[in-house]
Amino acid sequence: MDNVSPIVEIRNLSKSYRRGSQTLPVLIDISLDIDKGEFLALMGPSGSGKTTLLNLIAGIDKADSGSIKVSGIEITSLSETELALWRASNVGFIFQFYNLIPVLTAYENVELPLLLSGLTKKERRSHVETALRVVNLTDRMDHRPGQLSGGQQQRVAIARAVVTDPTILVADEPTGDLDRKSAEEILDLMERLVHEMEKTIIMVTHDPRAAKKAHKVKHLDKGILNAYLQTDF
Amino acid sequence: MHIFKLIFRNAFRHKLRTFLTVLGVTIAILAFGLLRTVISAWYAGVEASSATRLVARNAVSLVFPLPLSYKDKIRQIEGVKGVSYGTWFGGIYIDEKNFFANYAMEPKTYLAMYPEIIIPSEQMTAFLRDRKGAVAGRKLVERFGWKIGDIVTLKGTIFPGNWDFVIRGIYRGRDNTVDETAFFFQWDYLNEALKKAGRSWADHAGWYLIEIKDPHIAADVSLRIDKTFKNSLAETLTETEKAFQLSFISMTEAIIIAIKLVSFVIIFIIMAVVANTMAMTARERIGEYAIFKTLGFRGFHIGGLIFGESIIITMIGAVFGIMLTFPVAKIFAHELSAFFPIFNVETKTIYMDLAASFVVAFVAGIFPTWRAANIRIADGLRRIG
C-alpha cells in the first residue's frame, strides 16, 4: 500500500458541537492519509468521534477548521449544492440500518443514485444489474426491503453504494445490525470490493472481527486520533 | 423507475391516513362547491338579465305603482324599441311555504321581450284567448303536478281574495340559466278586478319593462325616461334589468358575504388538515429525506417529493368532491327549488374548486418541505434505527 498516493488527505481537522452555551469538541486536530484501494477501519469507544469523522470525509457534515482533500478536491470549501453533486458521484454509503427506501424494490433502491447521473434508462438498467450481480442478488431485484433478510438488505445497500462507481465507500457499522453469519458475508463482500474492484473503504466499527478484515485500523479516543495505537494487517 | 412512481407510492404508504385525508378534502371541496353554487344561484337572475332591457319603477319604492299612461310616453322616447308592464301579484298557493314568483303582465309585449322563455304556439294562443289564463314554468308545474287546463287558485296578499287561474301554457327556458319556476297571467284580468273593486292600483303598473335598441345607450335612455317624469306625482327610477336585479340582492348582501366567508373557512380548515397530514408524513420520513440528501438529492428534489404527494392526495379528494358536487347539487336544486329556481354547478365553480385544491396542496407542502430541505443530513440519519 505504501506506493499508492493518498486518495483522502486530512489535515488539522477539528469539529465541535454546541450544546446550549457549551462547546463540545468532537474531533481535535486530526490528520490522516488514506490510500487508494485501502480498507481502513476506524475504531473507538462511543462518542469518540468516529462517525463524525466519517461524515466529514463523506461530505455530509461541515468541519470547523482543517482540510479534507478527496482525489485532490478540497471538499471543505464546497458549497452545499457542490457537495451534493460531489457526493452523488464520489461517495458510496453503507449504513448500519441499511437505509433502503421501503416502498422501492431492490432494483429501484439501487437505481436511486443513478437518477441524478443523466444516464438513459437502458444504461441505468445495465449498471443496476451489474451492481446486483456483484452482491449476488439478481434474483431478488423485484423484492422490497421488507421481503428481504437483514443480510440481503445490506447487500442491496452495498449495490446502491457501488452502482455509481464512487471514489470512496464509507461504511458506518455495516455489520452492527446483522447476525454473525450475515456479518461475515458482508465483510467478505467488502473485502472483495477492495481486492477485485480496487475500492477504497473507510469503515467505522465496534466489532474487532470486522476490523480484522481491514488493512489498517485507526483508533479514535475523545476526538483524538491515537498515533500510537494503529493496527496494520 | 420514475420519480412519480415514488411519489405515488409514498402517497399510499399510510392507507388509512391517506383515505381519511382524501375523504376530508372530498367533503371540503363538495361543501365549497355547493356554497359557491348557492352564491351563483343567488345571482342567477342578475346573470340571466339582458343588457337591452330596462326596468322603470316608482322612484319612491316598488311598493308604489306607476300610471298606465306612462306607457305611450315611454314608447316615444328616443332609443326605446318596445314597452311592456307588469305588476307583482304575490299570491299564495294553498300555503305560504309553496312560495313561487307570480305576477301579472301584458302578455304580447312582455313575452316578446323574453325570447329565452319558450311557450308552444298553440299554448300561447290559448293563453292569449283566455282572460283567466296563466302560464307556469316547467319546474313549477312538475313541483305541483299541474297540467294544462287545471284551475289554480292563488290567495292574494297584496290584492285580497281568491283568484282562479286556468293553466293554458307551460314554458321552458332556452337554456339552464332561465328560471322555470315563475307563474304569470294577464294584466287585464287583474286590472279589471281592481277597477271593479275601485282600488287605487287600477290602471297602474308595478313596473315598466323597456326594450332599447342598443345596450350602449342604456344610461342615456334611462336618464331620458326619468327626466320625462321628473316633478310628476310618480317619478320614475329607470335602470338596467341587471341593476334592478342587483338591487334585490343588495338587501341580502350580508347573507352572501357570510356564505362566501364560510366557503373560505372550509378551505382554510382542510388546508390545516392536509398540512397536518403532510407534516406528520415529513416528520416520519425525515430519515429517508436525509438518505436522499446523502445520495446527492437536493432540497428541490425533496420539495418535489413532498409537494407531489400533497398534490396527489389533495387532487384525488378534489376530483371526488367535484364528481359528487353534481348529483348533490341536483338534490339541492330539487329540494330548494322554491328558493333557488336556478341551481346549476357552473364551470367557474369547478375552476374555483381546482384552484382551491392547488392552494391547499401547495400551502400544506410548504412547512414540511422547508423542514426536510433544511435538516442537517447527520441529524436526519440519527433519526433512523
Contacts between the chains, C-beta under 8 A, distances in Angstrom:
chain1	res1	chain2	res2	distance
A	52	B	378	7.7
A	55	B	377	7.6
A	55	B	378	5.2
A	58	B	294	7.7
A	60	B	293	7.7
A	60	B	294	5.6
A	60	B	377	4.2
A	60	B	378	6.0
A	60	B	381	7.7
A	61	B	376	7.3
A	61	B	377	7.1
A	61	B	378	4.8
A	81	B	298	6.5
A	84	B	293	6.9
A	84	B	296	5.0
A	84	B	297	7.2
A	84	B	298	5.0
A	85	B	296	6.4
A	87	B	294	6.8
A	87	B	295	7.2
A	87	B	296	4.9
A	88	B	295	6.5
A	88	B	296	2.6
A	89	B	296	7.5
A	93	B	294	5.5
A	93	B	295	7.2
A	95	B	291	8.0
A	95	B	381	7.2
A	95	B	384	7.5
A	96	B	385	6.6
A	97	B	384	5.4
A	97	B	385	4.4
A	99	B	287	7.4
A	99	B	288	7.9
A	99	B	291	4.8
A	99	B	381	7.6
A	99	B	384	6.1
A	101	B	6	7.4
A	101	B	288	6.1
A	101	B	291	7.2
A	102	B	13	8.0
A	103	B	6	6.9
A	103	B	9	4.0
A	103	B	10	6.2
A	103	B	13	6.1
A	104	B	1	6.9
A	104	B	6	6.6
A	104	B	9	7.5
A	107	B	1	7.7
A	108	B	1	4.3
A	108	B	5	7.8
A	108	B	6	7.8
A	111	B	1	5.4
A	112	B	1	7.7
A	112	B	292	7.9
A	112	B	295	6.1
A	113	B	295	4.8
A	113	B	296	6.6
A	115	B	1	7.4
A	115	B	3	6.8
A	116	B	295	7.6
A	116	B	296	5.1
A	116	B	297	6.8
A	160	B	295	7.9
A	177	B	385	7.8
